[in-house]
Amino acid sequence: MVTVSKTAPRQSLTVVDNRTNQVYEIPIKQNSVLATDIKKIKAQPQQGDREEDETEQGLRVFDPAYMNTAVVQSKITYINGQDGVLRYRGYPIQDLVKKSNFLETAFLLIYGELPTTSQYTKWQDEILHHTFIHSDIEGMFKSFRYDSHPMSMLTAAFSTLGSFAPEANPSLRGQKLYTSAASGNRESLEMLDKQIFRIIGKAPTLAAASYRMRQGRPFNRPAQGLSYTGNFLYLLDNLSGHEYQPHPVLERALDALFIIHADHEVNCSTATVLQVGSSLVDPYSVMAAGCAALYGPSHGGASESAIRMLIEIGSPENVPAFMEKVERRERVLVGFGHRVYKNVDPRSTAIRALAEEVFAVTGRNQLLDTALALADYARRSEFMRKRNLYPNVDFYSGLIYQAMGFPLDFYPVLFAVPRCVGWLAHWRQQMLNPAGVKIWRPRQLYQGAGAREYVPADERAGKPGGERSIFDAPVEVDHGGDSRRNALATYKDERGNTRARSKL
């Protein structure tokens, strides 16, 4: 406890606990305070406090959906949402899109600096050397239904991939398999980097397998001599010809999109990667977890949703009527606004020029006029300006993907392949933390019932204090025809007891 004094400004926060009249001085570092310092603010239970509030154990910070909680210290990606800034390791995203390529940017994100010529050559060789997958994994793909979602297949494929690398599993080789790298252990560093080579190299192969499975086509083997994205397009599209070469504009556009999608700070999927990674599980399970988070329509599925919205709008003259429904909150507008950016999404700025280059090759996207009319309406709309709703990366990337002929349900996969690099960069940074890796364990504010005594079944009167709502028990589920037929059948169970639901 300290007293408040009017002195020169200092990097601290003075907090008065009105429950106890105690004063706390909390250090401020990098414009942040430690949540554990907040926990030092304690009091005896007050009137209205519950046992479950744990008042004596210190104040907790309640931040639903991590609206203002920093969970890691990172050197990878910087975002300034107010000014529309996105930088990888200090380099503006616009410069990297214009001057770099995906594999070079991947090296930058993971290792901190742009590679020298010799470093890049070795890096590229290592990545492209690890593009092949075990033939049994191809068999796993063939076990899926023909109409399985490609992202579901990719998620399962990453998890399966880990079972083919038991030497890379800390559960089998010891929990310090990767964390020992933080002290400079060469074997640990080598094991860590080898998994990075494998995952980045195999990601396009797995993604292409999910695509070919949906098309009912045999899987291609990775090609030698093509670029990273050139090989990906070969894996997707080659049929029976020789010396396949993707169109350079499409190859470059996809490479640029991969740069744009490579990382975006601690978003939903990256937070998932770090949460799962904190348990020290193998990196293939970490990638599968990232894919599962990216799969959701509020994250990696947003570009698909944006195109579906444009298809529904149909033509430019329908835009005003659609936007009127949005303003009445009858419809959801997809592809505009962002959780972080309160200004123009810098990725959308970098991507617009790409869109024009692709359309010059593929022909004008029939949805482009509708998209431009929607963007123009948003610029002029007071409703949109007040809410900082500007076109984001999903709005334009979806148009490019559609112009290039990718099916809508493949868009999240096109997002996941490059995002593996960002996930790996954050995972590697986590493993190299000199202080070690602490398992993530968020707190909660418990609002349920207090301590209760068990009541035997024949004495239960129902929900205390009123009638049950629809949320208090399973709703009735409509089963298929076979279940209805079985319900009318008579049979004996494994104990020889006769079972009959029918009253015949």
C-alpha positions as CSV (number, residue, x, y, z in Angstrom):
1,M,0.0,0.0,0.0
2,V,1.3,3.5,-0.9
3,T,0.0,7.0,-0.4
4,V,-1.0,9.2,-3.4
5,S,1.5,12.0,-4.0
6,K,1.5,14.7,-6.6
7,T,5.0,14.3,-8.1
8,A,6.4,14.4,-11.6
9,P,4.8,12.0,-14.1
10,R,6.0,8.4,-13.8
11,Q,5.3,5.1,-15.5
12,S,2.7,3.8,-13.1
13,L,-1.0,3.6,-12.4
14,T,-2.4,4.6,-9.0
15,V,-5.5,2.7,-8.0
16,V,-7.7,3.4,-5.0
17,D,-9.7,0.4,-3.8
18,N,-12.9,2.0,-2.5
19,R,-13.8,-1.2,-0.6
20,T,-10.7,-0.9,1.6
21,N,-9.5,2.7,1.0
22,Q,-6.1,1.1,0.2
23,V,-4.0,2.7,-2.6
24,Y,-1.9,0.6,-5.0
25,E,0.8,1.8,-7.4
26,I,0.9,-0.5,-10.4
27,P,3.9,-0.2,-12.9
28,I,3.2,0.6,-16.5
29,K,5.5,-1.0,-19.1
30,Q,5.0,-0.6,-22.8
31,N,1.6,1.0,-22.1
32,S,0.4,-2.1,-20.3
33,V,-0.1,-3.4,-16.8
34,L,0.4,-6.9,-15.5
35,A,-2.8,-8.7,-14.7
36,T,-1.0,-10.4,-11.8
37,D,-0.4,-6.9,-10.4
38,I,-4.1,-6.3,-10.5
39,K,-4.5,-9.6,-8.6
40,K,-2.6,-8.0,-5.7
41,I,-5.7,-5.8,-5.0
42,K,-7.5,-7.8,-2.4
43,A,-10.4,-7.3,0.0
44,Q,-12.6,-9.2,2.4
45,P,-15.9,-10.3,1.0
46,Q,-18.4,-7.5,0.8
47,Q,-22.2,-7.4,0.9
48,G,-23.4,-9.1,-2.3
49,D,-20.2,-11.0,-2.9
50,R,-20.5,-14.8,-3.4
51,E,-18.2,-17.5,-2.2
52,E,-17.5,-18.2,-5.9
53,D,-16.3,-14.6,-6.5
54,E,-13.1,-15.5,-4.6
55,T,-12.8,-11.9,-3.4
56,E,-10.0,-12.7,-0.9
57,Q,-7.9,-14.1,-3.7
58,G,-7.5,-10.9,-5.5
59,L,-9.1,-8.8,-8.2
60,R,-9.6,-10.5,-11.6
61,V,-9.6,-8.8,-15.0
62,F,-12.8,-9.6,-17.0
63,D,-12.2,-9.2,-20.8
64,P,-14.8,-11.1,-22.9
65,A,-13.3,-12.2,-26.3
66,Y,-10.0,-10.6,-25.4
67,M,-11.1,-7.2,-26.4
68,N,-8.1,-5.5,-24.7
69,T,-5.8,-8.2,-23.3
70,A,-2.2,-8.7,-24.5
71,V,-1.3,-12.4,-24.0
72,V,2.2,-12.5,-25.5
73,Q,5.3,-10.4,-26.1
74,S,6.1,-10.7,-29.8
75,K,8.5,-9.4,-32.4
76,I,6.7,-10.7,-35.4
77,T,3.8,-8.6,-36.6
78,Y,2.7,-5.1,-35.8
79,I,-0.8,-3.7,-36.4
80,N,-2.1,-0.2,-35.8
81,G,-5.8,-0.5,-36.3
82,Q,-6.5,3.2,-36.0
83,D,-4.1,4.2,-38.8
84,G,-4.4,1.1,-41.0
85,V,-0.8,-0.1,-40.5
86,L,0.4,-3.7,-40.9
87,R,4.1,-4.6,-40.8
88,Y,5.9,-7.9,-40.8
89,R,9.1,-7.6,-38.6
90,G,9.0,-3.8,-39.3
91,Y,8.4,-4.1,-43.1
92,P,5.1,-2.6,-44.4
93,I,2.9,-5.2,-46.0
94,Q,2.6,-3.1,-49.2
95,D,6.4,-3.1,-49.7
96,L,6.6,-6.9,-49.3
97,V,3.8,-7.5,-51.7
98,K,5.5,-5.4,-54.3
99,K,9.1,-6.5,-53.8
100,S,9.3,-9.8,-52.0
101,N,7.9,-13.3,-52.6
102,F,6.2,-15.7,-50.3
103,L,9.1,-17.9,-49.3
104,E,11.3,-14.9,-48.7
105,T,8.6,-13.4,-46.5
106,A,8.1,-16.7,-44.7
107,F,11.8,-16.7,-43.8
108,L,11.4,-13.1,-42.5
109,L,8.4,-13.9,-40.4
110,I,10.0,-17.0,-38.8
111,Y,13.6,-16.0,-38.4
112,G,13.4,-12.2,-38.1
113,E,15.3,-10.9,-41.0
114,L,15.2,-11.0,-44.8
115,P,17.5,-13.8,-46.0
116,T,20.7,-13.4,-47.8
117,T,21.0,-14.9,-51.3
118,S,22.7,-18.1,-49.9
119,Q,20.2,-18.3,-47.0
120,Y,17.3,-18.0,-49.4
121,T,18.7,-20.7,-51.7
122,K,19.1,-23.2,-48.8
123,W,15.7,-22.2,-47.4
124,Q,13.9,-22.7,-50.7
125,D,15.7,-26.0,-51.3
126,E,14.7,-27.3,-47.9
127,I,11.1,-26.3,-48.2
128,L,10.7,-27.8,-51.7
129,H,12.5,-30.9,-50.7
130,H,9.8,-31.6,-48.1
131,T,6.7,-31.4,-50.4
132,F,6.0,-35.1,-50.7
133,I,3.6,-36.9,-48.3
134,H,3.4,-40.5,-47.4
135,S,1.3,-42.6,-49.7
136,D,-0.8,-43.8,-46.8
137,I,-1.9,-40.2,-46.2
138,E,-3.3,-40.2,-49.8
139,G,-5.2,-43.2,-48.7
140,M,-6.6,-41.3,-45.7
141,F,-7.9,-38.6,-48.2
142,K,-9.6,-41.3,-50.2
143,S,-11.6,-42.4,-47.1
144,F,-13.5,-39.1,-47.0
145,R,-16.9,-38.7,-48.6
146,Y,-16.8,-37.1,-52.0
147,D,-18.6,-34.0,-50.7
148,S,-16.5,-33.4,-47.6
149,H,-15.5,-29.8,-47.0
150,P,-11.8,-29.3,-48.1
151,M,-11.0,-27.5,-44.9
152,S,-12.3,-30.5,-42.8
153,M,-10.0,-32.8,-44.9
154,L,-7.0,-30.4,-44.4
155,T,-7.6,-30.2,-40.7
156,A,-7.6,-34.0,-40.4
157,A,-4.6,-34.3,-42.7
158,F,-2.4,-32.2,-40.5
159,S,-3.3,-34.2,-37.5
160,T,-2.6,-37.4,-39.4
161,L,0.7,-36.1,-40.6
162,G,1.9,-36.0,-37.1
163,S,1.4,-39.7,-36.7
164,F,3.9,-40.3,-39.4
165,A,6.6,-38.4,-37.5
166,P,6.8,-40.0,-34.0
167,E,10.3,-38.6,-33.6
168,A,8.8,-35.1,-33.6
169,N,6.3,-35.8,-30.8
170,P,7.2,-34.5,-27.3
171,S,4.7,-36.9,-25.8
172,L,7.0,-39.7,-27.1
173,R,10.4,-38.0,-27.0
174,G,10.1,-35.9,-23.9
175,Q,8.4,-32.6,-23.2
176,K,11.6,-30.6,-23.7
177,L,12.0,-31.7,-27.3
178,Y,11.4,-28.2,-28.6
179,T,11.8,-26.0,-25.5
180,S,15.4,-27.0,-25.1
181,A,16.1,-25.0,-28.2
182,A,15.7,-21.8,-26.1
183,S,19.0,-22.5,-24.5
184,G,20.7,-23.1,-27.8
185,N,20.5,-26.9,-27.8
186,R,21.5,-27.8,-31.4
187,E,19.5,-31.1,-31.5
188,S,16.4,-29.3,-30.3
189,L,16.8,-26.5,-32.8
190,E,17.4,-29.0,-35.6
191,M,14.2,-30.9,-34.7
192,L,12.2,-27.6,-34.5
193,D,13.4,-26.3,-37.9
194,K,12.9,-29.7,-39.5
195,Q,9.2,-29.6,-38.6
196,I,9.0,-26.1,-40.0
197,F,10.5,-27.3,-43.4
198,R,8.1,-30.2,-43.4
199,I,4.9,-28.3,-42.6
200,I,5.5,-25.4,-45.0
201,G,6.6,-27.9,-47.7
202,K,3.7,-30.3,-47.3
203,A,0.9,-27.7,-46.7
204,P,0.3,-27.1,-50.5
205,T,0.4,-30.9,-51.1
206,L,-2.2,-31.6,-48.5
207,A,-4.4,-28.7,-49.7
208,A,-4.2,-29.8,-53.3
209,A,-5.1,-33.4,-52.2
210,S,-8.3,-32.0,-50.6
211,Y,-9.1,-30.2,-53.8
212,R,-8.4,-33.2,-56.1
213,M,-10.5,-35.4,-53.8
214,R,-13.5,-33.1,-54.3
215,Q,-12.9,-33.2,-58.1
216,G,-12.6,-36.9,-58.2
217,R,-9.2,-36.7,-59.8
218,P,-6.0,-38.6,-59.0
219,F,-3.4,-36.8,-56.9
220,N,-0.4,-35.2,-58.5
221,R,3.1,-35.6,-57.2
222,P,5.0,-32.4,-56.4
223,A,6.8,-30.9,-59.4
224,Q,10.5,-30.0,-59.4
225,G,11.7,-26.7,-60.8
226,L,8.6,-24.6,-60.1
227,S,8.2,-21.9,-57.4
228,Y,6.3,-22.6,-54.2
229,T,3.0,-21.2,-55.6
230,G,3.8,-22.6,-59.1
231,N,4.1,-26.0,-57.7
232,F,0.8,-25.5,-55.8
233,L,-1.0,-24.6,-59.0
234,Y,0.5,-27.7,-60.7
235,L,-0.7,-29.9,-57.8
236,L,-4.2,-28.5,-58.2
237,D,-4.6,-28.4,-62.0
238,N,-2.2,-30.6,-63.9
239,L,-4.0,-33.4,-65.8
240,S,-2.0,-35.4,-68.4
241,G,0.2,-32.8,-70.1
242,H,4.0,-32.3,-69.9
243,E,6.1,-29.3,-68.9
244,Y,3.2,-27.6,-67.1
245,Q,3.7,-23.9,-66.5
246,P,1.0,-21.8,-64.6
247,H,0.2,-18.4,-66.0
248,P,2.8,-16.0,-64.6
249,V,0.1,-13.4,-63.6
250,L,-1.9,-15.9,-61.7
251,E,1.2,-17.4,-60.1
252,R,2.3,-14.0,-59.0
253,A,-1.1,-13.0,-57.7
254,L,-1.4,-16.2,-55.6
255,D,2.1,-15.6,-54.3
256,A,1.1,-12.0,-53.3
257,L,-2.1,-13.3,-51.7
258,F,0.0,-15.8,-49.7
259,I,2.2,-12.9,-48.4
260,I,-0.9,-10.9,-47.4
261,H,-2.4,-13.9,-45.6
262,A,0.8,-15.2,-44.0
263,D,0.3,-13.6,-40.6
264,H,-2.0,-11.1,-38.8
265,E,-0.8,-10.9,-35.2
266,V,-2.7,-12.8,-32.5
267,N,-6.0,-13.4,-34.3
268,C,-8.4,-16.2,-33.5
269,S,-6.4,-19.1,-35.1
270,T,-3.0,-17.8,-34.0
271,A,-4.4,-17.5,-30.4
272,T,-5.6,-21.1,-30.8
273,V,-2.2,-22.2,-32.0
274,L,-0.5,-20.6,-29.0
275,Q,-3.1,-22.0,-26.6
276,V,-2.7,-25.5,-27.9
277,G,1.1,-25.1,-28.3
278,S,1.4,-24.1,-24.6
279,S,0.6,-27.7,-23.8
280,L,3.8,-28.7,-25.6
281,V,1.9,-30.9,-28.1
282,D,3.5,-31.8,-31.4
283,P,3.5,-29.0,-34.1
284,Y,1.2,-31.0,-36.4
285,S,-1.5,-31.1,-33.8
286,V,-0.9,-27.4,-33.4
287,M,-1.4,-26.8,-37.1
288,A,-4.6,-28.9,-37.1
289,A,-5.9,-26.7,-34.2
290,G,-5.1,-23.6,-36.2
291,C,-7.0,-25.0,-39.2
292,A,-10.0,-25.8,-37.0
293,A,-10.2,-22.2,-35.8
294,L,-9.6,-20.8,-39.3
295,Y,-12.4,-22.9,-40.6
296,G,-15.1,-20.8,-39.0
297,P,-17.1,-18.3,-41.1
298,S,-16.2,-15.5,-38.8
299,H,-12.5,-16.0,-39.6
300,G,-11.1,-17.9,-42.6
301,G,-14.5,-18.5,-44.1
302,A,-15.2,-14.7,-44.4
303,S,-14.0,-14.4,-48.1
304,E,-16.3,-17.3,-49.0
305,S,-19.2,-15.5,-47.2
306,A,-18.4,-12.2,-49.0
307,I,-18.7,-13.8,-52.4
308,R,-22.0,-15.6,-51.4
309,M,-23.3,-12.2,-50.3
310,L,-22.3,-10.6,-53.7
311,I,-24.0,-13.5,-55.6
312,E,-27.1,-12.9,-53.5
313,I,-27.1,-9.2,-54.2
314,G,-26.8,-10.0,-57.9
315,S,-26.3,-6.7,-59.7
316,P,-25.3,-3.1,-58.8
317,E,-28.9,-1.8,-58.9
318,N,-29.8,-4.1,-56.0
319,V,-27.1,-2.7,-53.7
320,P,-29.2,0.2,-52.1
321,A,-32.0,-2.2,-51.2
322,F,-29.6,-4.7,-49.7
323,M,-27.8,-1.9,-47.7
324,E,-31.2,-0.7,-46.4
325,K,-31.7,-4.1,-44.9
326,V,-28.2,-4.0,-43.4
327,E,-28.9,-0.6,-41.8
328,R,-32.1,-2.0,-40.4
329,R,-30.0,-4.9,-39.0
330,E,-32.0,-7.4,-41.0
331,R,-28.9,-8.6,-42.9
332,V,-25.2,-9.0,-42.1
333,L,-22.7,-7.2,-44.2
334,V,-19.6,-9.4,-44.9
335,G,-16.2,-8.1,-46.2
336,F,-16.4,-4.7,-44.5
337,G,-14.9,-3.7,-41.2
338,H,-12.5,-5.5,-38.9
339,R,-12.1,-6.3,-35.3
340,V,-8.7,-4.4,-35.2
341,Y,-8.8,-1.9,-38.1
342,K,-10.8,1.2,-37.6
343,N,-9.5,2.6,-40.8
344,V,-8.8,1.1,-44.3
345,D,-7.5,-2.4,-44.1
346,P,-3.9,-2.1,-45.5
347,R,-4.2,-5.6,-47.0
348,S,-7.2,-4.5,-49.1
349,T,-5.1,-1.6,-50.4
350,A,-2.3,-4.0,-51.4
351,I,-4.7,-6.4,-53.0
352,R,-6.8,-4.1,-55.3
353,A,-4.0,-3.7,-57.9
354,L,-3.6,-7.5,-57.9
355,A,-7.3,-7.8,-58.7
356,E,-7.0,-5.7,-61.8
357,E,-4.0,-7.7,-63.0
358,V,-5.9,-10.9,-62.6
359,F,-9.1,-9.7,-64.3
360,A,-7.0,-8.6,-67.3
361,V,-6.0,-12.2,-67.7
362,T,-9.2,-14.1,-66.6
363,G,-11.7,-11.6,-67.8
364,R,-13.7,-9.2,-65.7
365,N,-15.4,-10.9,-62.8
366,Q,-19.1,-10.6,-63.2
367,L,-19.4,-9.7,-59.5
368,L,-16.9,-6.9,-59.7
369,D,-19.4,-4.2,-60.7
370,T,-21.6,-5.2,-57.8
371,A,-18.6,-5.2,-55.5
372,L,-17.5,-1.7,-56.6
373,A,-21.1,-0.4,-56.3
374,L,-21.2,-1.8,-52.7
375,A,-17.8,-0.2,-51.9
376,D,-18.9,3.1,-53.4
377,Y,-22.1,3.0,-51.3
378,A,-20.1,2.3,-48.2
379,R,-17.9,5.3,-48.8
380,R,-20.9,7.6,-49.1
381,S,-22.9,6.1,-46.3
382,E,-23.0,7.9,-43.0
383,F,-24.0,4.6,-41.4
384,M,-20.8,3.0,-42.6
385,R,-18.5,5.9,-41.9
386,K,-19.7,6.2,-38.3
387,R,-18.9,2.5,-37.7
388,N,-15.6,2.6,-39.5
389,L,-16.8,-0.1,-42.0
390,Y,-14.4,-0.2,-44.9
391,P,-13.7,-3.0,-47.4
392,N,-11.3,-5.5,-45.8
393,V,-9.0,-8.2,-47.3
394,D,-11.8,-10.8,-47.6
395,F,-13.8,-8.5,-49.8
396,Y,-11.2,-8.4,-52.6
397,S,-9.5,-11.7,-52.1
398,G,-12.7,-13.5,-52.7
399,L,-13.2,-11.7,-56.0
400,I,-9.7,-12.8,-57.1
401,Y,-10.3,-16.4,-56.1
402,Q,-13.5,-16.5,-58.0
403,A,-11.9,-15.0,-61.1
404,M,-9.2,-17.7,-60.9
405,G,-11.9,-20.4,-60.8
406,F,-11.6,-21.7,-57.3
407,P,-14.7,-23.2,-55.8
408,L,-16.2,-21.2,-52.8
409,D,-15.5,-23.9,-50.2
410,F,-11.8,-23.9,-51.1
411,Y,-11.3,-20.3,-50.1
412,P,-10.5,-21.1,-46.4
413,V,-7.9,-23.7,-47.6
414,L,-6.2,-21.0,-49.7
415,F,-6.1,-18.9,-46.5
416,A,-4.7,-21.8,-44.4
417,V,-1.7,-22.7,-46.6
418,P,0.1,-19.4,-46.2
419,R,-1.2,-18.9,-42.6
420,C,0.8,-22.0,-41.6
421,V,3.9,-19.7,-41.9
422,G,2.4,-17.2,-39.4
423,W,1.4,-20.0,-37.0
424,L,4.8,-21.5,-37.2
425,A,6.5,-18.2,-36.5
426,H,4.4,-17.7,-33.4
427,W,4.9,-21.3,-32.3
428,R,8.7,-21.1,-32.8
429,Q,8.8,-17.8,-30.8
430,Q,6.8,-19.5,-28.1
431,M,9.2,-22.5,-27.9
432,L,12.3,-20.2,-27.9
433,N,11.0,-18.2,-24.8
434,P,14.0,-18.2,-22.4
435,A,11.6,-18.1,-19.5
436,G,10.0,-21.4,-20.6
437,V,6.5,-22.1,-21.9
438,K,3.7,-21.8,-19.4
439,I,0.5,-23.5,-20.2
440,W,-2.3,-21.1,-21.0
441,R,-5.1,-21.2,-18.4
442,P,-7.6,-18.3,-18.6
443,R,-9.8,-17.6,-15.6
444,Q,-13.6,-17.3,-15.6
445,L,-16.2,-15.4,-13.6
446,Y,-18.4,-18.2,-12.3
447,Q,-22.1,-17.3,-12.3
448,G,-23.7,-20.7,-11.7
449,A,-25.3,-22.2,-8.6
450,G,-23.6,-22.3,-5.3
451,A,-22.9,-25.4,-3.3
452,R,-25.9,-27.8,-3.5
453,E,-26.7,-31.2,-2.0
454,Y,-27.4,-34.1,-4.3
455,V,-31.1,-35.0,-4.6
456,P,-32.2,-38.6,-5.4
457,A,-34.1,-38.9,-8.7
458,D,-37.5,-39.7,-7.2
459,E,-37.3,-36.5,-5.1
460,R,-36.5,-34.0,-7.8
461,A,-39.2,-31.5,-8.4
462,G,-37.7,-29.8,-11.4
463,K,-35.9,-26.5,-11.8
464,P,-36.0,-24.3,-8.7
465,G,-37.8,-21.0,-9.0
466,G,-39.9,-21.7,-12.1
467,E,-40.5,-23.6,-15.2
468,R,-37.8,-25.1,-17.4
469,S,-36.8,-23.2,-20.5
470,I,-35.9,-24.6,-23.9
471,F,-32.2,-24.5,-22.8
472,D,-32.5,-26.7,-19.8
473,A,-32.7,-30.0,-21.5
474,P,-32.0,-31.5,-25.0
475,V,-34.6,-30.5,-27.6
476,E,-36.4,-33.2,-29.5
477,V,-34.3,-34.4,-32.4
478,D,-35.8,-35.7,-35.6
479,H,-34.1,-39.0,-36.5
480,G,-34.0,-40.8,-39.8
481,G,-36.3,-43.4,-41.0
482,D,-34.3,-46.3,-39.7
483,S,-34.6,-45.0,-36.1
484,R,-38.3,-44.7,-36.4
485,R,-38.5,-48.3,-37.7
486,N,-36.3,-49.5,-34.9
487,A,-38.5,-47.8,-32.4
488,L,-41.4,-50.0,-33.6
489,A,-39.3,-53.2,-33.4
490,T,-39.0,-55.7,-30.6
491,Y,-35.7,-57.2,-29.6
492,K,-33.6,-58.6,-26.8
493,D,-30.7,-56.7,-25.4
494,E,-27.3,-58.2,-24.4
495,R,-28.7,-59.3,-21.0
496,G,-31.6,-61.1,-22.6
497,N,-34.2,-58.5,-21.6
498,T,-37.0,-57.9,-24.1
499,R,-37.1,-54.4,-25.4
500,A,-40.2,-52.9,-27.1
501,R,-41.2,-49.3,-27.6
502,S,-44.1,-50.2,-29.8
503,K,-47.5,-50.7,-28.1
504,L,-48.6,-53.4,-30.6
